[in-house]
Amino acid sequence: MNPAYLFILLLFVVNFSGTPEPEVKAAPLPDHMLAPLIKHSIKEEDEMIPWAPDRRLTWEDFLCSPQRNTDAVASTSTSLGLAYQVKNNHLSYQITCNFSKTKSWGLMKTNYILAHEQGHFDITEIFARKLHQSLLDYKINRNTFKSDIDSIYQSIVKQKEAFQNTYDDETDHSRRKAIQLEWLNKIQDLLNESSPYDNYP
């Protein structure tokens, strides 16, 4: 009988501050606690909003109290999560892309600023799809799959963080209006291009 393994990786990132919360390391669960992974069907809840094309952020979603000791006028907290199971040399997994209501805040609540914040959430979705693509392409190596998958995940997270930072740097946190518009168009183009991978489990 081949053993089964379940691992969970989660990363929360507060955009603007650039300070990630501690990562939850992959850890196996005992066989009796394993359950088959099913197709992703995360529902919106009090704290989290899963990314969806027809669910755009509103200022009512930003529940955290604004921070006054910063130049930022808003902050968006998103997460890119991965749980996976390897059984009989078969990889199954679940990817999550969520917006945290209780860790996101807005001080200057305009439609323009909200569009910038939505851009941060959309970027996380783009990299959730990239993670899905990378895992689809991965061929299981029973001796190294744990480190292989961790490496794939960490690489995608680093790319995401670099992209988020470039977005803020080039738009100056939305202050450069012409560049901000260019970025929103670029983000939409990337969402369109990555649509073949938007059905991640």
Backbone as CSV, one residue per row, in Angstrom:
resi,resn,N_x,N_y,N_z,CA_x,CA_y,CA_z,C_x,C_y,C_z
1,MET,0.850,-1.193,0.000,0.000,0.000,0.000,0.887,1.246,0.000
2,ASN,0.655,2.106,-0.963,1.459,3.317,-1.038,0.962,4.348,-0.031
3,PRO,1.870,5.010,0.664,1.437,6.022,1.641,0.894,7.252,0.951
4,ALA,0.069,7.983,1.652,-0.477,9.242,1.138,0.047,10.358,2.016
5,TYR,0.258,11.516,1.416,0.792,12.656,2.155,-0.073,13.879,1.869
6,LEU,-0.308,14.662,2.899,-1.034,15.917,2.728,-0.192,17.031,3.305
7,PHE,0.001,18.082,2.522,0.805,19.210,2.968,0.018,20.493,2.737
8,ILE,0.236,21.489,3.564,-0.451,22.763,3.428,0.569,23.890,3.450
9,LEU,0.461,24.805,2.488,1.303,25.995,2.442,0.397,27.206,2.342
10,LEU,0.633,28.214,3.166,-0.157,29.435,3.102,0.767,30.632,3.247
11,LEU,0.438,31.706,2.547,1.217,32.930,2.681,0.282,34.117,2.615
12,PHE,0.318,34.972,3.640,-0.447,36.208,3.618,0.508,37.365,3.366
13,VAL,0.088,38.285,2.530,0.936,39.422,2.215,0.134,40.698,2.364
14,VAL,0.660,41.647,3.105,0.052,42.966,3.180,0.773,43.850,2.178
15,ASN,0.102,44.183,1.102,0.696,45.046,0.098,0.878,46.441,0.711
16,PHE,1.727,47.235,0.179,2.136,48.539,0.712,3.182,48.373,1.801
17,SER,2.873,47.647,2.875,3.875,47.498,3.920,4.965,46.535,3.480
18,GLY,4.580,45.583,2.639,5.540,44.595,2.170,6.011,43.649,3.250
19,THR,5.258,43.539,4.342,5.658,42.682,5.449,4.789,41.439,5.484
20,PRO,5.316,40.291,5.033,4.495,39.079,5.051,4.368,38.527,6.454
21,GLU,3.225,37.895,6.712,3.062,37.197,7.972,3.841,35.892,7.896
22,PRO,4.108,35.265,9.034,4.866,34.006,9.011,4.180,32.963,8.135
23,GLU,4.983,32.250,7.400,4.461,31.215,6.517,4.200,29.951,7.311
24,VAL,3.115,29.251,6.964,2.836,27.958,7.565,3.568,26.908,6.746
25,LYS,4.526,26.216,7.358,5.353,25.244,6.655,4.552,23.981,6.339
26,ALA,4.957,23.306,5.277,4.319,22.060,4.913,4.527,21.029,6.012
27,ALA,3.474,20.324,6.367,3.568,19.309,7.402,2.631,18.163,7.066
28,PRO,3.112,16.914,7.134,2.246,15.774,6.806,1.232,15.519,7.909
29,LEU,0.071,15.035,7.502,-0.949,14.620,8.456,-0.976,13.093,8.498
30,PRO,-1.387,12.508,9.634,-1.516,11.057,9.707,-2.517,10.539,8.674
31,ASP,-2.316,9.310,8.235,-3.174,8.746,7.203,-4.655,8.804,7.563
32,HIS,-4.996,8.577,8.834,-6.406,8.526,9.213,-7.074,9.907,9.133
33,MET,-6.274,10.972,9.006,-6.841,12.320,8.920,-6.944,12.798,7.479
34,LEU,-6.464,11.979,6.556,-6.489,12.385,5.166,-7.888,12.245,4.589
35,ALA,-8.246,13.195,3.747,-9.501,13.123,3.013,-9.198,13.485,1.567
36,PRO,-9.913,12.911,0.627,-9.649,13.248,-0.772,-9.851,14.738,-1.020
37,LEU,-8.961,15.326,-1.798,-9.110,16.730,-2.153,-10.149,16.843,-3.251
38,ILE,-11.039,17.782,-3.105,-12.112,17.950,-4.095,-11.941,19.284,-4.791
39,LYS,-12.673,19.444,-5.885,-12.559,20.664,-6.676,-12.868,21.880,-5.822
40,HIS,-12.083,22.904,-6.025,-12.174,24.140,-5.253,-13.586,24.721,-5.288
41,SER,-14.151,24.955,-4.128,-15.494,25.536,-4.051,-15.578,26.456,-2.840
42,ILE,-14.539,27.267,-2.657,-14.490,28.172,-1.513,-15.575,29.235,-1.647
43,LYS,-16.308,29.454,-0.569,-17.378,30.450,-0.553,-16.915,31.678,0.227
44,GLU,-17.533,32.795,-0.093,-17.210,34.013,0.639,-17.669,33.866,2.083
45,GLU,-16.864,34.399,2.996,-17.201,34.320,4.407,-16.945,35.666,5.068
46,ASP,-17.103,35.705,6.387,-16.987,36.968,7.107,-15.609,37.605,6.944
47,GLU,-14.565,36.783,6.865,-13.210,37.328,6.820,-12.592,37.304,5.429
48,MET,-12.876,36.283,4.641,-12.203,36.091,3.365,-13.146,36.202,2.168
49,ILE,-12.613,36.739,1.071,-13.320,36.771,-0.202,-12.460,36.038,-1.224
50,PRO,-12.942,34.917,-1.771,-12.180,34.270,-2.836,-12.294,35.085,-4.121
51,TRP,-11.231,35.102,-4.918,-11.263,35.866,-6.158,-12.291,35.268,-7.107
52,ALA,-13.061,36.119,-7.749,-14.031,35.708,-8.762,-14.175,36.857,-9.752
53,PRO,-14.338,36.541,-11.043,-14.393,37.616,-12.051,-15.569,38.559,-11.876
54,ASP,-16.653,38.069,-11.288,-17.840,38.909,-11.127,-17.998,39.439,-9.700
55,ARG,-16.943,39.298,-8.894,-16.993,39.816,-7.519,-15.858,40.812,-7.344
56,ARG,-16.160,42.082,-7.581,-15.163,43.129,-7.433,-15.218,43.680,-6.015
57,LEU,-14.104,44.166,-5.530,-14.035,44.712,-4.184,-14.841,45.997,-4.066
58,THR,-15.392,46.216,-2.890,-16.022,47.491,-2.545,-15.374,47.968,-1.249
59,TRP,-15.553,49.233,-0.925,-14.948,49.733,0.306,-15.557,49.088,1.549
60,GLU,-16.763,48.541,1.436,-17.365,47.840,2.570,-16.605,46.565,2.923
61,ASP,-15.762,46.095,2.008,-14.973,44.887,2.264,-13.731,45.167,3.105
62,PHE,-13.349,46.429,3.247,-12.126,46.802,3.962,-12.492,47.099,5.420
63,LEU,-12.367,46.090,6.267,-12.880,46.191,7.635,-11.850,46.590,8.680
64,CYS,-10.565,46.538,8.341,-9.529,46.875,9.308,-9.497,48.398,9.540
65,SER,-9.183,48.801,10.750,-9.053,50.227,11.043,-7.857,50.803,10.289
66,PRO,-7.999,51.967,9.671,-6.885,52.563,8.914,-5.672,52.814,9.792
67,GLN,-4.504,52.616,9.209,-3.262,52.915,9.914,-2.897,54.372,9.661
68,ARG,-2.581,55.099,10.711,-2.315,56.529,10.599,-0.822,56.846,10.515
69,ASN,0.026,55.863,10.812,1.471,56.125,10.852,2.151,55.721,9.538
70,THR,1.473,55.971,8.422,2.004,55.609,7.116,1.520,56.612,6.074
71,ASP,2.247,56.686,4.961,1.830,57.544,3.862,0.750,56.888,3.013
72,ALA,0.535,55.585,3.191,-0.454,54.865,2.388,-1.859,55.323,2.736
73,VAL,-2.723,55.350,1.727,-4.119,55.726,1.954,-5.024,54.502,1.955
74,ALA,-4.434,53.337,1.660,-5.184,52.075,1.698,-4.179,50.933,1.731
75,SER,-4.647,49.777,2.163,-3.811,48.586,2.168,-4.666,47.362,1.904
76,THR,-4.193,46.528,0.994,-4.906,45.312,0.616,-4.100,44.097,1.040
77,SER,-4.743,43.179,1.750,-4.098,41.941,2.179,-4.709,40.777,1.398
78,THR,-3.867,40.066,0.667,-4.323,38.901,-0.083,-3.499,37.682,0.303
79,SER,-4.010,36.510,-0.004,-3.280,35.281,0.285,-3.296,34.364,-0.920
80,LEU,-2.196,33.680,-1.124,-2.090,32.627,-2.120,-1.755,31.354,-1.362
81,GLY,-2.677,30.411,-1.347,-2.504,29.206,-0.547,-2.464,27.951,-1.400
82,LEU,-1.816,26.942,-0.885,-1.725,25.657,-1.572,-1.819,24.525,-0.555
83,ALA,-2.710,23.583,-0.800,-2.757,22.321,-0.062,-2.647,21.221,-1.101
84,TYR,-1.832,20.185,-0.837,-1.711,19.124,-1.827,-1.595,17.766,-1.179
85,GLN,-1.938,16.785,-1.974,-1.911,15.400,-1.514,-1.251,14.552,-2.593
86,VAL,-0.355,13.675,-2.190,0.260,12.726,-3.111,-0.115,11.328,-2.641
87,LYS,-0.769,10.593,-3.520,-1.193,9.234,-3.185,-1.054,8.369,-4.430
88,ASN,-0.395,7.239,-4.273,-0.154,6.338,-5.410,0.492,7.075,-6.580
89,ASN,1.461,7.919,-6.235,2.207,8.703,-7.230,1.315,9.645,-8.044
90,HIS,0.200,10.032,-7.463,-0.694,10.997,-8.115,-0.806,12.252,-7.250
91,LEU,-0.631,13.394,-7.870,-0.718,14.677,-7.161,-2.102,15.282,-7.345
92,SER,-2.744,15.600,-6.246,-3.974,16.397,-6.277,-3.759,17.578,-5.337
93,TYR,-4.401,18.677,-5.615,-4.124,19.886,-4.842,-5.297,20.858,-4.882
94,GLN,-5.251,21.799,-3.963,-6.205,22.904,-3.916,-5.419,24.205,-3.783
95,ILE,-5.786,25.174,-4.594,-5.168,26.504,-4.567,-6.223,27.495,-4.105
96,THR,-5.825,28.422,-3.245,-6.749,29.475,-2.818,-6.140,30.840,-3.101
97,CYS,-6.992,31.742,-3.541,-6.618,33.139,-3.754,-7.681,33.975,-3.063
98,ASN,-7.327,34.559,-1.935,-8.307,35.253,-1.103,-7.894,36.684,-0.765
99,PHE,-8.899,37.496,-0.537,-8.749,38.852,-0.002,-9.187,38.809,1.458
100,SER,-8.376,39.370,2.345,-8.721,39.399,3.765,-9.429,40.703,4.109
101,LYS,-10.682,40.596,4.500,-11.444,41.789,4.894,-10.892,42.411,6.170
102,THR,-10.511,41.562,7.124,-10.124,42.064,8.442,-8.689,42.576,8.491
103,LYS,-7.917,42.388,7.413,-6.548,42.892,7.381,-6.353,43.960,6.316
104,SER,-7.431,44.358,5.668,-7.364,45.378,4.621,-8.105,46.625,5.075
105,TRP,-7.560,47.782,4.710,-8.170,49.023,5.181,-8.061,50.112,4.127
106,GLY,-8.953,51.096,4.269,-8.943,52.242,3.370,-9.150,53.522,4.142
107,LEU,-8.360,54.528,3.820,-8.481,55.839,4.457,-9.098,56.830,3.475
108,MET,-8.579,56.843,2.248,-9.132,57.689,1.195,-9.953,56.790,0.276
109,LYS,-11.259,56.798,0.451,-12.133,55.825,-0.216,-12.738,56.407,-1.495
110,THR,-11.932,56.396,-2.548,-12.408,56.839,-3.858,-12.418,55.643,-4.803
111,ASN,-13.177,55.762,-5.893,-13.207,54.700,-6.889,-11.828,54.483,-7.513
112,TYR,-11.085,55.561,-7.655,-9.752,55.484,-8.244,-8.810,54.654,-7.372
113,ILE,-8.800,54.923,-6.069,-7.957,54.159,-5.151,-8.437,52.712,-5.082
114,LEU,-9.751,52.521,-5.099,-10.295,51.165,-5.046,-9.835,50.344,-6.255
115,ALA,-9.765,50.969,-7.421,-9.302,50.262,-8.619,-7.845,49.812,-8.447
116,HIS,-7.030,50.645,-7.805,-5.648,50.267,-7.538,-5.600,49.053,-6.617
117,GLU,-6.428,49.061,-5.578,-6.451,47.946,-4.628,-6.952,46.669,-5.301
118,GLN,-7.959,46.800,-6.157,-8.433,45.637,-6.903,-7.305,45.056,-7.751
119,GLY,-6.460,45.933,-8.265,-5.312,45.477,-9.042,-4.417,44.540,-8.247
120,HIS,-4.211,44.837,-6.962,-3.394,43.957,-6.119,-4.041,42.572,-6.000
121,PHE,-5.346,42.536,-5.816,-6.061,41.267,-5.701,-5.977,40.493,-7.025
122,ASP,-6.144,41.206,-8.128,-6.081,40.572,-9.450,-4.695,39.991,-9.721
123,ILE,-3.658,40.672,-9.263,-2.295,40.157,-9.445,-2.125,38.831,-8.706
124,THR,-2.651,38.734,-7.499,-2.568,37.479,-6.764,-3.278,36.366,-7.528
125,GLU,-4.416,36.680,-8.143,-5.126,35.693,-8.956,-4.295,35.245,-10.155
126,ILE,-3.615,36.176,-10.794,-2.752,35.827,-11.933,-1.716,34.788,-11.510
127,PHE,-1.147,34.966,-10.324,-0.112,34.040,-9.877,-0.698,32.751,-9.308
128,ALA,-1.946,32.777,-8.876,-2.624,31.520,-8.533,-2.744,30.658,-9.787
129,ARG,-3.039,31.291,-10.903,-3.145,30.560,-12.166,-1.779,30.059,-12.626
130,LYS,-0.744,30.859,-12.408,0.610,30.414,-12.749,1.014,29.210,-11.902
131,LEU,0.600,29.210,-10.644,0.874,28.072,-9.773,0.170,26.828,-10.298
132,HIS,-1.087,26.992,-10.698,-1.856,25.884,-11.274,-1.158,25.334,-12.516
133,GLN,-0.720,26.214,-13.386,-0.025,25.798,-14.602,1.250,25.019,-14.269
134,SER,2.014,25.529,-13.310,3.268,24.872,-12.938,3.027,23.487,-12.339
135,LEU,1.973,23.357,-11.533,1.685,22.060,-10.918,1.137,21.072,-11.946
136,LEU,0.392,21.570,-12.923,-0.073,20.689,-13.998,1.104,20.129,-14.789
137,ASP,2.127,20.946,-14.966,3.304,20.538,-15.746,4.259,19.647,-14.957
138,TYR,4.118,19.617,-13.635,5.065,18.880,-12.798,4.851,17.374,-12.909
139,LYS,5.930,16.654,-13.097,5.906,15.194,-13.120,6.399,14.680,-11.763
140,ILE,5.582,13.881,-11.122,5.889,13.416,-9.768,7.188,12.622,-9.710
141,ASN,8.045,13.019,-8.782,9.230,12.238,-8.416,9.015,11.815,-6.970
142,ARG,8.817,10.530,-6.755,8.433,10.070,-5.410,9.492,10.359,-4.365
143,ASN,10.733,10.568,-4.780,11.817,10.834,-3.833,11.986,12.308,-3.493
144,THR,11.518,13.176,-4.375,11.791,14.606,-4.181,10.543,15.481,-4.278
145,PHE,9.339,14.875,-4.347,8.157,15.686,-4.628,7.920,16.786,-3.596
146,LYS,8.235,16.499,-2.339,7.984,17.510,-1.308,8.831,18.760,-1.553
147,SER,10.116,18.580,-1.764,10.982,19.731,-2.020,10.696,20.341,-3.388
148,ASP,10.310,19.511,-4.354,9.979,20.029,-5.687,8.780,20.968,-5.624
149,ILE,7.731,20.519,-4.961,6.507,21.322,-4.890,6.726,22.575,-4.054
150,ASP,7.478,22.438,-2.972,7.805,23.605,-2.165,8.586,24.630,-2.987
151,SER,9.504,24.143,-3.801,10.293,25.035,-4.654,9.421,25.734,-5.681
152,ILE,8.485,25.007,-6.271,7.549,25.606,-7.239,6.740,26.701,-6.561
153,TYR,6.214,26.377,-5.383,5.388,27.339,-4.652,6.181,28.588,-4.278
154,GLN,7.373,28.393,-3.721,8.184,29.531,-3.301,8.578,30.402,-4.490
155,SER,8.859,29.779,-5.620,9.217,30.538,-6.816,8.066,31.412,-7.278
156,ILE,6.847,30.848,-7.281,5.669,31.618,-7.696,5.415,32.766,-6.724
157,VAL,5.565,32.501,-5.430,5.353,33.549,-4.422,6.349,34.694,-4.616
158,LYS,7.615,34.349,-4.860,8.627,35.389,-5.073,8.316,36.216,-6.315
159,GLN,7.876,35.556,-7.375,7.500,36.279,-8.586,6.319,37.208,-8.314
160,LYS,5.349,36.699,-7.552,4.177,37.507,-7.208,4.573,38.740,-6.414
161,GLU,5.420,38.549,-5.417,5.841,39.673,-4.585,6.596,40.714,-5.408
162,ALA,7.465,40.255,-6.283,8.208,41.184,-7.136,7.257,41.956,-8.038
163,PHE,6.253,41.277,-8.554,5.277,41.915,-9.440,4.443,42.936,-8.671
164,GLN,4.011,42.578,-7.465,3.246,43.513,-6.625,4.074,44.763,-6.326
165,ASN,5.341,44.561,-5.988,6.200,45.702,-5.671,6.446,46.584,-6.887
166,THR,6.626,45.960,-8.046,6.808,46.740,-9.272,5.558,47.558,-9.582
167,TYR,4.404,46.957,-9.374,3.125,47.658,-9.568,3.068,48.916,-8.705
168,ASP,3.393,48.776,-7.429,3.372,49.938,-6.536,4.466,50.943,-6.885
169,ASP,5.649,50.443,-7.210,6.766,51.342,-7.515,6.498,52.162,-8.773
170,GLU,6.062,51.497,-9.829,5.874,52.202,-11.098,4.678,53.144,-11.081
171,THR,3.644,52.799,-10.331,2.476,53.689,-10.231,2.618,54.677,-9.074
172,ASP,3.681,54.525,-8.271,3.847,55.302,-7.044,2.586,55.179,-6.198
173,HIS,2.178,53.926,-5.993,0.980,53.621,-5.197,-0.246,54.354,-5.748
174,SER,-0.353,54.378,-7.071,-1.490,54.934,-7.839,-1.385,56.433,-8.090
175,ARG,-0.343,57.111,-7.589,-0.251,58.566,-7.751,0.023,58.982,-9.196
176,ARG,0.695,58.126,-9.977,0.956,58.425,-11.388,-0.217,57.909,-12.207
177,LYS,-1.147,58.767,-12.500,-2.442,58.342,-13.048,-2.328,57.681,-14.414
178,ALA,-1.505,58.227,-15.288,-1.375,57.631,-16.618,-0.774,56.234,-16.527
179,ILE,0.241,56.076,-15.677,0.882,54.772,-15.515,-0.059,53.801,-14.799
180,GLN,-0.848,54.329,-13.868,-1.836,53.489,-13.190,-2.809,52.889,-14.203
181,LEU,-3.287,53.690,-15.139,-4.201,53.194,-16.164,-3.525,52.131,-17.029
182,GLU,-2.257,52.365,-17.379,-1.512,51.374,-18.160,-1.416,50.051,-17.408
183,TRP,-1.176,50.134,-16.121,-1.049,48.925,-15.316,-2.373,48.171,-15.211
184,LEU,-3.477,48.893,-15.046,-4.772,48.214,-14.967,-5.074,47.491,-16.274
185,ASN,-4.698,48.090,-17.391,-4.880,47.429,-18.689,-3.972,46.203,-18.795
186,LYS,-2.740,46.342,-18.306,-1.792,45.226,-18.332,-2.300,44.065,-17.480
187,ILE,-2.809,44.377,-16.302,-3.336,43.341,-15.411,-4.510,42.621,-16.068
188,GLN,-5.390,43.381,-16.706,-6.533,42.765,-17.382,-6.068,41.875,-18.529
189,ASP,-5.069,42.324,-19.259,-4.519,41.501,-20.346,-3.961,40.190,-19.807
190,LEU,-3.272,40.254,-18.671,-2.698,39.051,-18.077,-3.785,38.106,-17.558
191,LEU,-4.864,38.674,-17.045,-6.002,37.836,-16.633,-6.596,37.125,-17.846
192,ASN,-6.716,37.845,-18.940,-7.256,37.239,-20.165,-6.336,36.131,-20.681
193,GLU,-5.034,36.423,-20.693,-4.059,35.457,-21.208,-3.995,34.191,-20.348
194,SER,-4.195,34.344,-19.049,-4.076,33.200,-18.142,-5.409,32.484,-17.923
195,SER,-6.439,32.879,-18.639,-7.768,32.291,-18.428,-7.818,30.767,-18.622
196,PRO,-6.944,30.167,-19.475,-6.974,28.694,-19.557,-6.649,27.998,-18.229
197,TYR,-6.085,28.737,-17.288,-5.708,28.145,-15.997,-6.523,28.698,-14.841
198,ASP,-7.675,29.302,-15.151,-8.492,29.895,-14.088,-9.388,28.861,-13.395
199,ASN,-9.336,27.621,-13.851,-10.177,26.577,-13.266,-9.414,25.738,-12.263
200,TYR,-8.477,26.372,-11.554,-7.682,25.611,-10.593,-8.577,25.033,-9.502
201,PRO,-8.202,23.836,-9.033,-9.029,23.185,-8.005,-8.896,23.872,-6.652
